[in-house]
Amino acid sequence: MSDSVSICVIGSGYVGLVAAVCFAEIGHKVICVDNNEAKIKMLNEGGVPIYEQHLPDMLAKHLNRGVEFTSDLAYGVQNSDAIFIAVGTPQGSTGSADLSYVEAVVSEIAHAMNGYKVLVEKSTVPVYTNEWVSRCMLRHGVEPGEFDVVSNPEFLREGTAIGDFLHPDRIVVGANNDRSAELLRRIYAPLSNGSYYTREDALPGMLSEHNPATLLVTSAQSAEIIKHASNAFLALKISFINAVSNLAEVVDADIEDIAAGMGLDSRIGPKFLRAGLGYGGSCFPKDVAAFYWVAQQQGINFQLLEEVRKINANQQDIFFNKVRGALWTLRGKKLAALGLSFKGDTDDIRESPALDLVRKLIDAGANVSAYDPAAMEKAEAILPPSDQLSYAFNAYEAAEGADALLILTDWKEFGRLDLQRLHQMLKFPIVIDGRNLYKPAHMVEHGFTYLSVGRPAAYTAQQGKPRKLVVS
């Protein structure tokens, strides 16, 4: 294609790998670089190291025909016009983002330069990172006119990342001059002018009625803050509805009705008003902490973010208390735990509320039989081996002989269980749903005592009304 841009993506995690195949999908030539030789070998053989819808098909479509994988960073840099940095920025002990991986990559880029390049921050980074990247390049001897640094934050949701990339709400480009901004406009032109959506060769399922994406050009500093502020605001919505759910439950109101009523207000909207166990994953916990730290460094007391974090952590204690209140004591009880990933449609277990609850239950003396459609291998790798923890082949095997079944992750299949079969498998027909996947009346009709989040308990006469206990 005449408008094709040669792109290097450094990092093949969730952000980098999705970006690499999607840039190839919209017509660019992409070299994806990673220092993990085993991962590069897997990708060159068509394997996918993460669980992500459409990613295997997209990789198969473009492997060696639009995207290639290598561990040779210099090769990637020297054969590209734009270099997207998509390496990890883990949370440090103070809450700040650890930018050591970014710095290491920028140093390597500096020594591989062979002409003008645009360095694009794709990793989630604090404000002023663009300036530090520039300083690092200059300190390694790169002339000022040989590069520009642009912030281009990602807004991808794990499980739907391919669709989010190709059908974005907005594309944010933080560029401090026209030259670098124009290159980013060229890269994203198929999405911003709508030409991608008319192509006949697009991956099946990726084409429907879509408006061209809005491309917003700002300063680099504004773009860096947009990313942190967006994630912090979404985390705030989750914590807010969870705080409301706790009030709703005490007064026998229904948080689902409350959220629906709030969401109908166009100023609020329905998204992220789902009560549950709180947020997790690789973004919200880290970004809330990092944004709070950034504000502190500038002398701003952003106390609201600390309250968001506290409400989120407390939500797990409230659910644990709900489980204990339903079963009286937990020592020696068998519990079926459905879900280990931080949300459905992903195998990501980072900061997963489900894993934290499994640990709490085991510490309280319970025996846990866990099942997750995608995350069990990763969970088994980090949860310490225990006679109290086993892994089931499916939801029904986990439920067999259990004193109660706990729904910890919102996998769609957990909301479509055969309730008659489930009733037969459980020792006692008790379901404690941390994701509100079922209607309380429907569960009672099938003979279950059903506890959820922010809704009145629904119980059978044989089980009796669950008592609220205080976590000690």
N, C-alpha and C positions, 0 to 999 in steps of 0.2 A: 504494500500500500504506500502511496506517495507521502502520506502524513504519518507514516510509521516512525516511532522514536525508539532508539536503542536504549534499553533500560537495564540497570543492574539493581537487583534487590539483595541486600545483605541480611541474612537471617531467614530460616525456613520454618519458623514457628507458625502459630495461627495467623498472625498478621502477614508475615513475609510470604508464606506459601500461598495463601489466598490471593494476595496482591499479585504475585508472580503469574499465576495461571490466569487471573482475570485480566491483567494487562495484555497477556497473549491473546485472550479471547476478544479483546476490543481492537486487536490489530497490531500490537507492538512486538518487537523482538526483545526477549527477556533472558538475562543470565541471572540465575539465582545462586547465591554463594552462601555456604555454611561451612564452619570448621569441623563439623561432626562428620567424619568420613563414612561412618556406618549409615547415617541418615541420607547422605548424598548417594550412596550405593543403592539404598532402598528406593529413593525417588527415581534414579536413572533406570531402575528395573520396573518402574510403574507402581511401586508400593506407596502407600500413604501412611505417614506416621501418626496422624490424628484422625479422630472420628468427626467428619464434617459432611453434611449432605451435599451432593453434587460434586464434591471435590475429586473423587476417583474418576468420574466420567470426564471432568474438565481436564484433569492431568493426562488421561489417556488420549484425549483429543489433541493436545498441544505438545506433548513430550517430543522433543527433538524436531518439532515443526513450528515452534514459536517460543518455547521455553526450554532452556537447558540448565543442568545443575552441575556445579563444580565447587571444589574447595579452594580454588585458585582465585583469591581476591584480586590480585593484580590483573589477571585476565579479564575479570568482570568489569573492573574500573576502566581499563584501557579500551574496552570495546563498547562503551556506553556514553550517552550524553547526560543521562540523569541517573543518580545513585540514590536509591531509597534505603535508608537505614532502618531496619526493622528488627533490631536485636532487643534482648530483654532489658528491662529497667526495674529489677526487683526492689521491693521495699526494704530500706535500711532500718537499723535499730531505732532511729529517731523518727521514723515515719517518712523521711525523705526518700526520693527515688535514687537508687544506686546507678550512677551513670558511667561506671567504670567500663562496661562493655561498649558503650557508645564511644567513649574516649579512645579505647583500644582500636576500634574499627576506624575512627577518623584518622588516627595516626598512620594506620596501614594505607588508607586511601591517599593520604598526603604523599607517601613515598612511591605511590604507583601512578601519579598524575602524568598525563601525556597531552594535555590540552584543556580547554575550558570545560568545566563540569558544573552541574547543579546538584548539590547535596541536599537531599530531602529528608527531613526528620519525619519518619513514619511511626517510630516508637513514641509512647506516651512519655512526655518529658516536661519538667517544670519551665516556667517562663524564664527567658534569657538563655536557654540552652543553645539557641541559634548563635548567640554572641560567643558562647564558649567554644562552639564548634569552629567558628571563624578564627578565634584566637589560636586554637589548636592547629589549624591548617597553617596559619601564618608562622607560628613558632617552629613548624617543621619545614619552613622555607618555601612554601607555596606563595606565589605572587598574588596580590589582592585581585587583580583582574582575571585570574585564572579560575575563579570559582565563585559561586553564590550559594547561600544557604537558605532553604525554604522550609517552612513548617507545613505539613500536610497531614493533620491528624486523621486517624481512622475511626470509624463509627460502626464497627462490625459487631454483631451478636453471634456468639458461638452457637452453632447449630443451623444458623441461617446466613452465614457469612458470605457465601457466594452471591446469594440474592441481594444482600445488603450492599455489596460492592457494586453490582451491576445495576441496581435500582436504588440509588442513594436518595435520602431526603435532601442532602446538600453535600457539596464538595467544598471544603475550606482550604484555601491556599494562602498561607502567610508568607508574602514575598515583599522585600523592601526595595525592589527595583523592577522595572518593566521587562528587562531581558529575561530574568528567571521566571517571572509570572507568565510570560508568553509561552515558554516551554511547557509549563504545567497546563496551560490552556490547551495546547496541542495534544498533550497526553490524554487529557480527559474529554477532548472534543466529541468523541463518539457517544459519550453519555450526556454531555451538556447540550449538544445540538440535536440529540435524538436519533442520529444515524444508526447507532447500534441496534435500536429497537425495530428497524425495518429490514434487518439482514435475514436472509433465509438460512444461513449456515449456523445460526446461534444454537447453543445447546438446548435440546428439548426441555421445556418447562421454564426456560429463562425469558421467553417472549410472551408478552401480554400487553394490555393497554397501559402504557407508561408515559408519563410526561417527561420531557427532558429535565435532567437534574439541574438545580440551581448551583452555579459555581460562584462562591463568594471569595473575593480577594481582599485580604486584610494585611496589616503588618504582621510580622512573624510573632511578635509578642502577643498580639490579640489572638492569633490562631492557637498558640500554646495554651492560653487561658481558656479558650472556647472548649477544648477537649476536657480539661479538668473540671471546668464549671458544668459542662453537660452531664458528665458522669456523676458528679456530686449532687446535681439537682435530681437526677433519676433515683439515686440512692435515697435522697430526702423524701421523694414521693413514696418509696417503698416503706421507709421507716415511719412516715406519717400515717399511712393506712394501717400499718401494724399497730401503732399506738392507738388509733381509733378502734381497731378490732378488739383490743383488750377492754376498752370501755364498753363496746357493743356487747361483748360476751357477758359481762357482769350484769347488764340490764336486760338481757334476753332480746337484744336487737340482732339483726342479721347484717353482717358486714358486706355480704354480696349485694344486698339491696342498697346499702349506704354507698358503696363504691359505684354502683350503677347510677344512682341519683347524682352523685358528684360528677361522674364522668360525662353525663349529658350536658354539662356546662362546657361550652366551647372554649372557655378560658382555661379549663382544667384538663379535660380530655380523659378518656378511660384507660389509657396505657399506663402500666406500672402502678395501678391501684389494685393489686392482687395481694390480699393478706396471706401470710404464710410463715415460714421459718426464718425469713430475712434473706438478704442478698449475700452472695458469695462470689466465687470465681476469681479470675486474675485481674479484673479491672476495678470494680467498685470499691472493695476494701482498700486496695493500694492507692487508688486515685483520691478517695476521700482523705486518707491520711496524708498523702503527698500535697494535696491542695491546702490542707490545714497548715502543714509545715511551711509551704511557700508563703502563705499569708503571715505567719509568725515571723519569718525572715524579713518581711517588709514592715514589721511593727503593727500588723493588723490582727486583732483578736477575733478570729472567725469561729466563735464558740458554737454556733449552730451546727457546724460540721462535727464537733465532738459529741453533741447530743444525738446526731444521726447515728454515729458509731455506737453509742451506748444503747440506744433503743434496739439496734440490730442485734447486738450481743445478748441483750436481755430476752429477746424473742425465743432463743433456744432454751433458756432456763424456764420460761413460761411453758413451753411445750413439754419439756422434761417433767415438770410438775404435773402437767395434765396426764402424762402416762402413769406416773406414780399414783396420782389420785384415782385413776381408773382401776389399778391393780392392787392397791393398798401397799404392798411391799414388792420390791423388784428382785430381791435376792432369790436365785433359783428359778425365776420365771423364764420361760422361753418366749422370745419376741421375734416376730418376722419383720425385718426392716426392708422396705422396698425403696430402693434408690440410694446411690452413693455419690453420684456426680452432683455438682452444685445446682444444676438444672437439667431438664430433659434435653434430648437431642445432642448431647455432648458427652465425651468421656473425661472431661476436665474435672478434677477433684480438688483443685486449689481453693482453699478457704471454703470448702463445702460445709454448709450447716449440717448436712446428713452425716458426714464423718465425725463432726464434733459430737453429735448426739449419740452415735454408736459408741464412741469412747465413754461418754457419760453413763450410758446404760451398762456397759461392761464394768466400769468402776463401781457402779451401784450393785453389782452382783448378778446382773441378768445374763442370760445366754442368748446371743443374737444370731439368727440365721438371716443372712443378707443376700439380696439379689439386685443386680442392676444390669440392664441390657448391654451396656458398653464399658462401664468403669470398674468392673471387679478386679481386673488384672492390676490396674494402677492402684486401687485401694489396697489390695493385698500386699503390694510392694511397700506401702508406707505404714499400714496398721501393724502393730506388733503382733506376732503369732500368739494365739491364746486359745485355750481349751473352751473358752466361752464364746468364740466367734467362729462361725462356719459360713460357707458360701453355697448358695443353692443354684440349681440349674434353671429354675423359673420361679415365678411368684407363688405358684401353688405348692411347690416343694418347700419353699421358705415357710409357708403358712402351716404346713402339716404339723399338727400337735401343738401349735403355738397358743399361748395364753392371750395374745393379742397381735394384731397386724398393724404396723405403723407405715404410713405413706410419707416418705421423706423427700422425694423428688418428683417433679411433675411430668414424668414420662407419659405420653398419651396412652400407652398400653395399660398403665396402672388405672386409668379412668375407664377401662373397658373390660374389667375382670368379670368372669362368670361368677356372679354372686352366689348362686346356688352351690356351685362347686366349692367356692371359697368357704361358705358356711360349713360345709361338710369337713373341710380340711382342718379348720381351726378347733382347738380344744374348747375355747370359749368364743362366741361370736362378737368379738370386740374389735372395732376398727378405729384407729386414731389417725386422722388425716391431717397432715401438716400442710397440705396443698389445696384443700377444699375441692377435691375432684368429683365428689358425689353430692347429691341432694340428700339432706338429712331424712326427709320423709320417705324417700325411696329406700334408704338403707334400713329404716325401721320396718318397712313392708317386707323386707327380706330377712327379718329376724335379728338384725344387728343392733348392738349398742354402738352408737356412732358419735365420736367427738371430733370436732374440726376447729378451725381458727376463726374466732369472732362471730360464732353462731351458737345458738342454744344447743346444749347437749341433747341428742336424741337417743333414748334408751328403751330397752324392753323391760317388762315388769320383772322378768326373771333376773335380770342383771342389776336392776335398781339404779338410782341416780348417782353418778360418780361424785365423789366428794373432792373439794378443792383442798390441797395440802400445801403447806409452805415449804419451799426448798430450804434445807438446812445447810 
